[in-house]
Amino acid sequence: MDIKNNIAEITNTLQGSNARLVAVSKTKPNELILEAYNAGQRVFGENKIQEMTDKSEALPKDIEWHMIGHVQRNKVKYMATFVSLIHSVDSWKLLKEVNKQALKNDRVIDCLLQMHIAEEETKFGLSKDELLEILESPELLDLQNIRIIGLMGMATFTEDKGQIRKEFKSLANTYNEVKSTYHADNIEWKELSMGMSGDYDIAIEEGSTLVRVGSSIFGSRNYNN
Ligand SMILES: *Cc1c(COP(=O)(O)O)cnc(C)c1O
């Protein structure tokens, strides 16, 4: 894999859009992450807290680490010192735990709420009702050490580009609705995380601000994540 070249190509595709690249480095060794770093990439996404923590300790300190995978509440404490954005908050309980650990570290941690937009049963995420329940909760204002800055979603794994576009459109609609409706000092709506290697071009057209791209940069992964 020519990592530098891959990043240049993707960055080129993002030109003229509002989207930034999150380089998804899960399962990849530090040497390859450094190659991307030396090509100018500073934002990396991981889906396991332990792996992200180990990498953050070994790699340059100006890397922005994003958690994109399902989060176990009892592990939030390990990343609370350094994580810069959690894309995958999918419950009120998790939001509260992130707030608690952020408070302990005297930080405010940015979070995205993960929505279920795919047809598959297996993908994590909130329904629209569950999203509104969180945003309308009076207790939200007590959580002064988190900031909710947008939404994340994963489209169905399918060749049907029309289906993928429909799902991204629906996520973008929800994002825009919320943007015009909810205002609080811990809601600052500005990020819409959608698009992966196979569908980031569609996601950009539908308004993504963060594309999470792994295999198109680093090559395919050896085991399934
Ligand atoms: C692995 C992963 C990605 C990147 O997937 P690729 O198809 O390799 O680009 C994006 N988002 C999430 C949530 C992931 O787990």
The ligand as an SDF file (V2000), in Angstrom:
LIG
                    3D

 15 15  0  0  0  0  0  0  0  0999 V2000
  -13.6070    0.0500   10.5650 C   0  0  0  0  0  0  0  0  0  0  0  0
  -14.5280    1.2120   10.5730 C   0  0  0  0  0  0  0  0  0  0  0  0
  -14.4660    2.1920    9.5530 C   0  0  0  0  0  0  0  0  0  0  0  0
  -13.5240    2.1210    8.3780 C   0  0  0  0  0  0  0  0  0  0  0  0
  -13.9030    1.1130    7.4910 O   0  0  0  0  0  0  0  0  0  0  0  0
  -13.2230    0.9470    6.0530 P   0  0  0  0  0  0  0  0  0  0  0  0
  -14.2450    0.2590    5.2450 O   0  0  0  0  0  0  0  0  0  0  0  0
  -11.9810    0.1620    6.2450 O   0  0  0  0  0  0  0  0  0  0  0  0
  -12.9300    2.3100    5.5400 O   0  0  0  0  0  0  0  0  0  0  0  0
  -15.3340    3.2710    9.6620 C   0  0  0  0  0  0  0  0  0  0  0  0
  -16.1960    3.3970   10.6850 N   0  0  0  0  0  0  0  0  0  0  0  0
  -16.2880    2.4790   11.6640 C   0  0  0  0  0  0  0  0  0  0  0  0
  -17.2730    2.6850   12.7560 C   0  0  0  0  0  0  0  0  0  0  0  0
  -15.4650    1.3580   11.6380 C   0  0  0  0  0  0  0  0  0  0  0  0
  -15.5560    0.4470   12.6210 O   0  0  0  0  0  0  0  0  0  0  0  0
  1  2  1  0
  2  3  1  0
  2 14  2  0
  3  4  1  0
  3 10  2  0
  4  5  1  0
  5  6  1  0
  6  7  2  0
  6  8  1  0
  6  9  1  0
 10 11  1  0
 11 12  2  0
 12 13  1  0
 12 14  1  0
 14 15  1  0
M  END
$$$$
